[in-house]
Amino acid sequence: MADCGELIKEEFPHIDDELYQYIDGVLTNGCDDFENIDDLYEAVGEVLQEVAENKTDDDIRDICSKLFRLLKSDEDASTIKNGPTKVLNAPIHLGSIAANLDNNVDEIKSIWVNHREDGFKVDQRKLEKAEAKLQQKQGKRNDQSSKPVTNTFKPETATASQVTSKKDAKLEAKGSNRTADIRIENFDIAYGER
């Protein structure tokens, strides 16, 4: 992009800074949109024509073609930095590859395929012990549920008290406090099965 700016300054030495910033912005932001020289000429050609003192329409087109080549060379350099784009010779059908996976399991050597180690095997003795403990706990639960339930309900009395702070007492004395906190202990509410 710096090369484009230098070319514009070289071809149009008396260009206004605002127009230069505008053209530079169009070239920078619209770089991907320019598919050919005509697209670039449509974007900045008329502005360059207004700036040009003694240049013809063909001269402006030549300048636009130089700008286009500079833009595309910058674009090609950026693709080299990011790695070349690879074009496949034929389409790849992932469905057929997945269908053939069962047949080619031994051939797959990829970082994307998980390889399981045999270290995840279950110890049968430990498994049997754990199942025995679960059966024992289940038996205890069944025994407890079959016993008759005795009423261990101890009625408690509900108490209510009012707690006031010094601030509330002062406001109360002035007559401007209209709030009160009520504290209820050991109070249960039952609604239906809850």
ABEGO torsion letter per residue (X at the ends): XAAAAAAAAAABAABBAAAAAAAAAAAAAAAAABABAAAAAAAAAAAAAAABAABBAAAAAAAAAAAAAAAAAAAAAAAAAAEBBBBBABBBBAAAAAAAAAAAAAABBBAABBBBBAAABBBAAAAAAAAAAAAAAAAAAAAAAABBBBBABBBBBBBBBBBBBAAAAAAAAAGABABBBBBBBGBBBBBEAX
